[in-house]
């Protein structure tokens, strides 16, 4: 019988090109990532959190999105395609250095 588990990635941070302003297109900025990924483990099959982490970082560093919404859509699509064991996920992308008084971000859930 399959067992349901949730991988939790919190406070993951990387430097990426993301944004619409000319300065954001030229210089990488810090993005903070949180991911809550549900999957079913049946027998020997499992979801390797190290591969999930690396996949998220690599995807965001290579894609150079303009909007956080597009980045969320892209990461969710990539994770679901690459890791078919995923049954549900919630992804949050934040730009912690945009404002001094708050941290802004986007959250997307699948399905």
Residue, then its C-alpha position, 0 to 999 in steps of 0.5 A: x500500500x502506498x504511503x503519502x509523504x511531504x518533502x519540505x524545502x524552506x529558506x532555499x535561496x539562490x541568485x537569479x535574473x528575474x523581473x521586468x526592470x532593466x536593472x533586474x535583467x542585468x543583475x541577479x537578485x536573491x529569490x527565496x523558495x519554499x516548496x511543499x511536495x506531496x508524493x506517494x512512496x510505494x516499495x522502493x520508489x521515493x522522491x530524492x529531495x536533493x534532486x528536487x532542490x537542485x532541479x529548482x535552483x538550476x531551472x530558475x538560474x537558467x530560465x530568466x523569467x520576467x514575472x514571479x507568476x511565470x517562474x512559479x508556473x515554470x517550476x511547477x511544470x518542470x517538477x511535475x514533468x521530471x518527478x511523476x511521483x508528485x501528487x500535490x505541491x505548493x511553491x512560493x517564490x519571494x523577492x526579499x530585497x525589493x522593499x525594506x519593510x516587507x518581503x513580496x512573493x507569489x504562491x502557486x498550488x498544484x493541482 
